[in-house]
Amino acid sequence: MVLSPSKVNWFLLFKLPSAWICGVRLKAIDDTKAQVIVKHRWINQNPFKSLYFAVQNMAAELSTGVLVMQAIKSQNQKVSMLVIEAHCEFFKKATGRIRFECHQGQKVNRTVQQCLRDKSSEQMTLLVKAYNDNNDLVSQFNFKWSIKPKNSN
């Protein structure tokens, strides 16, 4: 099952309202990549008039999390997922519309399949890069996800 941007954005409204209020939106998703956008506005700015680092983290995590959710849904089995580590670097002031991209969907699919095949806990680190409208690299993130099959009791 493929997740759609509209379904995920409704999910944000009801399950992650702080991300939704700050303007975090899934723009595109397929088997290989996910793209999340957020526009710098008053509600999500820091004192330096750029996108607050926590909002950037929410958008970056979403770009990895939807790939994990999609891979789990495609297997039609229950799998728990949790971020266990995060690392970020900031290179440029984030103003305007920022695009967060994760291109590791195939890695996610392989890891989820291995988790279910081996009935084991697995970990994967996923890279996200964030760009402004000029395609300048603004920030980058690494999220380590832990996944494991849930008991079928």
C-alpha positions in Angstrom: 0.0 0.0 0.0 1.3 3.4 -1.0 0.8 6.3 1.4 -0.4 9.5 -0.3 0.6 13.1 0.7 -3.1 14.0 1.4 -3.5 11.0 3.8 -0.3 11.7 5.6 -1.1 15.4 5.9 -4.4 14.6 7.5 -2.6 12.2 9.8 -0.4 15.2 10.8 -3.4 17.3 11.6 -4.9 14.8 14.0 -1.8 12.9 15.4 1.0 15.4 15.1 -0.7 18.8 15.4 2.4 20.8 16.2 4.0 19.7 12.9 0.8 20.5 11.0 0.5 24.0 12.7 4.1 24.7 11.8 3.4 24.0 8.2 5.2 20.7 7.8 3.7 18.9 4.7 4.5 15.8 2.8 4.8 16.8 -0.8 5.7 13.5 -2.5 6.4 9.9 -1.7 7.2 6.7 -3.7 9.1 3.5 -3.2 12.5 5.2 -3.3 12.1 8.7 -1.8 10.0 11.1 0.2 9.9 14.9 0.0 8.6 17.1 2.8 8.3 20.9 2.5 7.9 23.6 5.1 7.9 27.4 4.5 9.5 29.8 6.9 6.7 31.8 8.5 6.2 33.7 11.8 4.8 30.7 13.6 7.9 28.5 12.9 10.7 31.0 13.1 13.5 31.4 15.6 14.7 34.8 17.0 17.1 35.1 14.0 14.2 35.1 11.6 14.9 31.7 10.0 13.2 28.3 10.4 13.5 27.0 13.9 15.7 23.9 14.2 13.0 21.9 15.9 10.7 22.5 12.9 13.5 21.4 10.6 13.9 18.2 12.7 10.1 17.5 12.5 10.2 17.9 8.7 13.3 15.8 8.3 12.0 13.0 10.6 8.7 12.9 8.7 10.6 12.3 5.4 12.2 9.2 6.9 9.2 8.1 9.0 6.8 7.9 6.0 9.2 5.7 4.2 9.3 3.3 7.2 5.5 3.5 7.6 5.0 2.7 3.9 7.4 -0.2 3.9 5.6 -1.7 7.0 2.2 -1.3 5.4 3.3 -3.0 2.3 4.2 -6.1 4.3 0.8 -6.2 5.9 2.3 -7.2 9.3 2.7 -5.4 12.6 6.1 -3.8 13.1 7.0 -1.3 15.8 9.2 1.6 14.8 11.1 4.1 16.9 13.7 6.8 16.3 16.6 5.9 18.7 19.2 8.5 17.5 19.3 11.7 15.6 22.1 13.9 14.3 21.8 17.2 12.5 24.1 19.7 10.9 23.1 23.2 9.8 24.9 25.0 7.0 22.9 28.0 5.9 20.1 30.1 7.3 16.7 28.4 6.4 14.4 31.0 4.9 11.8 30.7 2.3 10.5 27.3 1.3 12.7 24.4 2.5 12.6 21.0 0.9 13.6 17.9 2.9 14.5 14.8 0.8 15.2 11.2 1.8 16.2 9.0 -1.1 16.6 5.7 0.9 13.3 4.0 0.3 15.0 0.8 -1.1 17.1 0.6 2.0 14.0 0.9 4.2 12.2 -1.8 2.2 15.1 -4.2 2.5 15.5 -3.6 6.2 11.8 -4.1 6.9 11.8 -7.3 4.9 14.8 -8.6 6.7 13.2 -7.7 10.1 10.1 -9.8 9.2 12.0 -12.7 7.6 14.4 -13.1 10.5 11.9 -12.1 13.2 14.5 -9.8 14.6 15.0 -6.2 15.6 16.8 -4.2 13.0 18.3 -0.7 12.8 18.9 1.6 9.9 20.3 5.1 9.6 18.6 7.3 7.1 20.0 10.5 5.6 17.9 13.6 4.9 19.1 16.7 3.0 17.3 20.0 3.2 17.5 22.5 0.4 16.2 26.1 -0.1 14.6 27.4 -3.3 18.1 28.0 -4.8 18.9 24.3 -4.3 21.5 25.3 -1.7 22.1 22.7 1.1 20.6 24.2 4.2 20.9 21.3 6.6 21.2 17.5 6.8 20.0 14.9 9.2 20.6 11.3 10.1 17.9 9.4 11.9 18.6 5.9 13.3 15.4 3.9 13.3 14.8 0.7 15.2 12.2 -1.7 14.0 11.0 -5.0 15.3 8.1 -7.4 14.6 5.2 -7.1 17.1 3.9 -10.2 18.8 0.9 -11.6 17.0 -1.0 -12.4 20.2 
